[in-house]
């Protein structure tokens, strides 16, 4: 049995219809009209213990709604959820003791208290044994460099410091599962890399299962081997990240440094994207042309000083799927 099982999950919201025109506006005063919108529409997937899964989709696709049902915040309209054998919305108290949650734009820390006092309060909320609490504080303090701001009120923390503190707070009680919604939003490069390194470490060291929603695909590339893509409330891809790149990232780029800047490197099977002095970028379809044959053709046409083959960026792969659909 998988640690997380989601089957035909659906969540509907009822929203008022905004009237258009004077007559419609008058009618709405007497009888307001409503329409039902499915934010999540038949989503199914399973997650095994110890996996790190990227849950991706454009704004409004249903990512955060799914996460809120998995954590027990929202009640599903239909379908089945089991997390560690529990239905989150039916057994909330027991469920929240077994999970950690971080929402990038919210905090579970007490705003006006020093950070360490928030941790102490959470120790009592979760009834964490003193020795276990001290051990976790030492470990997370080292990994996340919490020491310099433990005595600082939460409201005075930088965004990066607050996110590190929120991650530690979510893991103090040793949850088996960590749900993350945009954990690196708004952070600088250094703060993002520290958080990514921390997540990789706790997954490797403690086997924590992680479900991550993010708009920063570098988070996914750094942490996840599997991705679930969702669009308009439905799963459109569930599988390995590299398989997604191989299947939908057909276009590769050959970057050529020419010995003669005036030489023409264009050969059949490749498209010249741009040139900057002696350097040229040639795009080719991996399904019809091999890198080896293209390199041989270019080298036979003009002298080459150096060359590299660039793989498609995952951002481009995902963008093309959302723009053109999935086959």
C-alpha positions as CSV (number, residue, x, y, z in Angstrom):
1,X,0.0,0.0,0.0
2,X,1.4,3.4,-1.0
3,X,1.9,6.0,1.7
4,X,-0.4,8.5,-0.2
5,X,-3.3,7.3,-2.3
6,X,-5.5,9.8,-4.3
7,X,-8.3,8.4,-6.4
8,X,-10.7,10.4,-8.6
9,X,-10.3,13.4,-6.3
10,X,-12.7,16.3,-7.0
11,X,-13.2,19.6,-5.4
12,X,-16.0,22.0,-6.4
13,X,-16.6,25.6,-5.4
14,X,-19.8,27.6,-5.9
15,X,-19.3,31.1,-7.0
16,X,-21.8,33.9,-7.8
17,X,-22.3,34.8,-11.5
18,X,-21.4,38.4,-12.2
19,X,-24.3,40.0,-14.1
20,X,-23.6,41.8,-17.4
21,X,-26.0,44.4,-18.5
22,X,-28.5,46.6,-16.6
23,X,-31.4,44.1,-16.8
24,X,-29.3,41.2,-15.6
25,X,-28.0,43.3,-12.7
26,X,-31.6,44.1,-11.7
27,X,-32.5,40.4,-11.8
28,X,-29.5,39.5,-9.7
29,X,-30.9,41.8,-6.9
30,X,-33.9,39.5,-6.6
31,X,-32.3,36.1,-7.3
32,X,-28.5,35.8,-7.4
33,X,-27.2,33.2,-9.8
34,X,-24.4,30.8,-9.0
35,X,-22.2,28.4,-10.9
36,X,-20.1,25.5,-9.8
37,X,-16.4,25.4,-10.7
38,X,-14.3,22.2,-10.4
39,X,-10.9,23.3,-9.1
40,X,-9.8,19.6,-9.0
41,X,-11.5,17.3,-11.4
42,X,-10.8,13.6,-11.1
43,X,-7.1,13.6,-10.0
44,X,-5.5,10.2,-9.2
45,X,-2.0,9.4,-8.1
46,X,0.0,7.4,-5.5
47,X,3.2,8.3,-3.7
48,X,5.5,5.7,-2.1
49,X,7.3,6.3,1.2
50,X,10.6,8.3,0.7
51,X,9.7,9.8,-2.7
52,X,10.1,13.4,-3.6
53,X,7.4,14.4,-6.0
54,X,7.0,17.7,-7.9
55,X,3.4,18.7,-8.3
56,X,3.3,21.2,-11.1
57,X,0.8,23.3,-13.0
58,X,0.0,26.9,-14.1
59,X,-1.9,29.3,-11.8
60,X,-5.4,28.1,-11.2
61,X,-4.6,24.5,-12.2
62,X,-5.6,23.0,-8.8
63,X,-2.2,22.5,-7.2
64,X,-2.8,24.3,-3.9
65,X,-6.4,23.0,-3.7
66,X,-5.0,19.4,-3.9
67,X,-2.5,20.1,-1.2
68,X,-5.1,21.6,1.1
69,X,-7.2,18.4,0.7
70,X,-4.1,16.2,1.4
71,X,-3.4,18.2,4.5
72,X,-7.0,18.1,5.7
73,X,-7.7,21.8,5.4
74,X,-10.4,21.2,2.7
75,X,-13.0,18.5,2.4
76,X,-13.1,16.8,-1.0
77,X,-16.4,17.0,-3.0
78,X,-15.8,13.5,-4.3
79,X,-13.1,10.8,-4.6
80,X,-10.9,9.2,-2.1
81,X,-7.7,10.3,-0.2
82,X,-5.7,8.2,2.2
83,X,-2.4,9.5,3.7
84,X,-0.7,6.9,5.8
85,X,-4.0,5.0,6.0
86,X,-6.0,8.0,7.2
87,X,-8.6,10.2,5.5
88,X,-7.2,13.6,6.3
89,X,-10.5,15.5,6.6
90,X,-12.0,12.8,8.8
91,X,-9.2,12.4,11.3
92,X,-7.6,15.8,11.3
93,X,-6.0,15.8,14.7
94,X,-4.3,12.4,14.2
95,X,-3.3,13.3,10.7
96,X,-1.6,16.7,11.4
97,X,0.6,15.0,14.0
98,X,2.1,12.9,11.2
99,X,2.7,15.5,8.6
100,X,4.6,18.8,8.2
101,X,3.3,21.7,6.1
102,X,5.0,24.8,4.7
103,X,3.0,27.4,2.7
104,X,5.4,29.9,1.2
105,X,3.3,32.9,1.8
106,X,2.1,32.0,5.3
107,X,3.8,31.2,8.5
108,X,3.0,28.9,11.4
109,X,5.3,30.9,13.7
110,X,4.1,33.5,16.3
111,X,4.7,36.9,14.8
112,X,5.7,38.9,17.8
113,X,7.7,36.2,19.6
114,X,11.4,35.4,19.3
115,X,11.8,32.5,16.8
116,X,13.1,30.1,19.5
117,X,9.9,30.7,21.6
118,X,7.8,29.7,18.6
119,X,9.7,26.5,18.5
120,X,9.2,25.9,22.2
121,X,5.4,26.5,21.8
122,X,5.3,23.9,18.9
123,X,7.2,21.5,21.2
124,X,4.2,21.6,23.6
125,X,1.6,21.6,20.8
126,X,3.1,18.4,19.4
127,X,4.1,17.0,22.8
128,X,7.7,16.4,21.6
129,X,9.9,14.7,24.2
130,X,12.6,17.1,25.5
131,X,15.6,15.1,24.3
132,X,14.1,14.5,20.8
133,X,13.3,18.3,20.6
134,X,16.9,19.2,21.5
135,X,18.4,16.8,19.0
136,X,16.2,18.1,16.2
137,X,17.0,21.7,17.1
138,X,20.7,20.9,17.0
139,X,20.4,19.1,13.7
140,X,18.1,21.7,12.0
141,X,20.1,24.5,13.5
142,X,23.2,23.3,11.8
143,X,21.6,22.5,8.4
144,X,19.6,25.7,8.2
145,X,22.0,28.0,10.2
146,X,19.2,29.1,12.6
147,X,21.5,30.3,15.4
148,X,22.0,33.9,14.3
149,X,18.3,34.7,14.5
150,X,16.8,32.4,17.1
151,X,16.3,35.3,19.5
152,X,14.9,37.6,16.8
153,X,11.2,38.2,16.7
154,X,9.6,36.5,13.7
155,X,8.3,39.8,12.4
156,X,11.9,41.1,12.0
157,X,13.2,38.1,10.1
158,X,14.0,38.3,6.4
159,X,12.0,36.2,4.0
160,X,14.8,33.7,3.7
161,X,15.3,33.5,7.5
162,X,11.5,33.0,8.0
163,X,11.3,30.2,5.4
164,X,14.2,28.4,7.1
165,X,12.5,28.8,10.4
166,X,9.2,27.5,9.0
167,X,10.9,24.4,7.6
168,X,12.4,23.6,10.9
169,X,9.1,24.2,12.6
170,X,7.3,21.8,10.2
171,X,9.8,19.1,11.0
172,X,10.3,19.4,14.7
173,X,7.9,16.5,15.5
174,X,9.6,14.2,12.9
175,X,6.7,13.9,10.4
176,X,6.8,11.1,7.8
177,X,5.5,13.5,5.1
178,X,6.3,17.1,4.2
179,X,3.9,19.1,2.1
180,X,5.5,22.2,0.5
181,X,3.6,25.0,-1.3
182,X,6.1,27.4,-3.0
183,X,8.8,27.1,-0.3
184,X,11.3,29.2,-2.2
185,X,9.0,32.0,-3.5
186,X,10.7,35.4,-3.4
187,X,14.0,34.1,-2.1
188,X,17.4,35.0,-3.4
189,X,19.7,32.4,-5.0
190,X,21.7,31.7,-1.8
191,X,18.6,31.2,0.3
192,X,17.0,28.9,-2.3
193,X,20.1,26.7,-2.6
194,X,20.3,26.4,1.2
195,X,16.6,25.3,1.4
196,X,17.1,22.9,-1.5
197,X,20.1,21.3,0.1
198,X,18.3,21.0,3.4
199,X,15.3,19.2,1.8
200,X,17.6,16.8,-0.1
201,X,19.4,16.1,3.2
202,X,16.3,15.3,5.3
203,X,14.9,13.1,2.5
204,X,18.2,11.2,2.3
205,X,18.9,11.1,6.0
206,X,15.4,10.6,7.5
207,X,13.4,9.2,4.5
208,X,10.9,12.1,4.7
209,X,8.4,11.9,1.8
210,X,8.0,15.3,0.1
211,X,5.3,16.7,-2.2
212,X,6.4,20.0,-3.6
213,X,4.4,22.5,-5.6
214,X,6.5,25.3,-7.1
215,X,6.8,27.7,-10.1
216,X,10.6,27.5,-9.8
217,X,11.4,24.5,-11.9
218,X,15.0,24.6,-10.6
219,X,13.5,23.3,-7.4
220,X,12.1,20.3,-9.2
221,X,15.3,19.7,-11.1
222,X,17.4,19.9,-7.9
223,X,15.1,17.7,-5.8
224,X,12.6,15.5,-7.7
225,X,13.0,12.5,-10.0
226,X,9.2,12.3,-10.5
227,X,6.7,15.0,-11.5
228,X,2.9,15.1,-11.7
229,X,1.6,17.8,-14.1
230,X,-1.9,19.1,-13.6
231,X,-3.9,21.4,-15.8
232,X,-7.5,22.6,-15.4
233,X,-7.8,20.3,-12.4
234,X,-6.7,17.1,-14.2
235,X,-3.4,15.2,-14.3
236,X,-1.9,15.3,-17.7
237,X,1.5,13.6,-16.9
238,X,2.7,11.5,-14.1
239,X,6.2,10.0,-14.4
240,X,10.0,10.5,-14.3
241,X,11.3,14.0,-14.9
242,X,14.0,12.7,-17.3
243,X,11.3,10.7,-19.3
244,X,9.3,13.9,-19.6
245,X,12.4,15.7,-20.9
246,X,13.2,12.9,-23.4
247,X,9.6,12.6,-24.6
248,X,8.7,16.2,-25.0
249,X,12.0,17.9,-25.2
250,X,12.7,16.9,-28.7
251,X,14.7,20.0,-29.7
252,X,18.4,20.1,-28.8
253,X,21.0,22.8,-29.6
254,X,24.5,22.4,-31.0
255,X,26.7,25.3,-30.0
256,X,29.6,25.6,-32.4
257,X,32.8,27.8,-32.1
258,X,34.0,28.3,-35.7
259,X,37.7,28.7,-36.6
260,X,36.6,31.1,-39.3
261,X,33.9,33.6,-38.1
262,X,32.7,34.1,-41.7
263,X,32.1,30.4,-42.3
264,X,28.6,29.1,-42.8
265,X,27.7,26.2,-40.5
266,X,24.2,25.6,-41.8
267,X,23.6,22.0,-42.8
268,X,20.5,19.9,-43.6
269,X,18.5,18.8,-40.5
270,X,19.5,21.9,-38.4
271,X,18.1,25.4,-38.0
272,X,20.4,28.3,-37.3
273,X,19.0,30.1,-34.2
274,X,21.5,32.9,-33.9
275,X,25.2,33.9,-34.3
276,X,27.5,35.9,-32.2
277,X,30.9,36.4,-33.8
278,X,32.4,32.9,-34.4
279,X,29.8,31.2,-32.2
280,X,26.6,29.7,-33.8
281,X,23.6,28.0,-32.3
282,X,22.0,25.2,-34.4
283,X,18.7,23.6,-33.3
284,X,17.9,20.1,-34.3
285,X,15.2,17.4,-33.7
286,X,16.6,14.5,-31.7
287,X,14.0,12.2,-33.3
288,X,15.3,12.8,-36.8
289,X,18.9,13.8,-36.4
290,X,21.6,12.4,-34.1
291,X,24.1,14.8,-32.5
292,X,27.0,12.7,-33.9
293,X,25.7,13.0,-37.5
294,X,25.1,16.7,-37.2
295,X,28.6,17.3,-35.7
296,X,30.1,15.3,-38.5
297,X,28.2,17.4,-41.1
298,X,29.2,20.7,-39.6
299,X,32.8,19.7,-39.2
300,X,32.9,18.6,-42.8
301,X,31.5,21.9,-44.0
302,X,33.8,24.3,-42.0
303,X,36.7,24.2,-39.5
304,X,35.5,24.0,-35.8
305,X,37.4,25.0,-32.7
306,X,34.9,23.7,-30.1
307,X,31.3,22.5,-29.8
308,X,28.8,21.4,-27.1
309,X,25.3,20.0,-27.2
310,X,22.7,21.6,-25.0
311,X,19.8,19.6,-23.7
312,X,16.3,21.3,-23.6
313,X,15.5,23.3,-20.5
314,X,12.7,21.7,-18.4
315,X,11.0,25.1,-18.4
316,X,10.7,25.0,-22.2
317,X,9.4,21.4,-22.0
318,X,6.7,22.2,-19.5
319,X,5.7,25.4,-21.3
320,X,5.3,23.6,-24.6
321,X,3.1,20.9,-23.0
322,X,0.8,23.6,-21.5
323,X,0.7,25.5,-24.8
324,X,0.3,22.6,-27.2
325,X,-1.2,19.9,-25.0
326,X,0.1,16.4,-24.3
327,X,0.0,13.5,-26.8
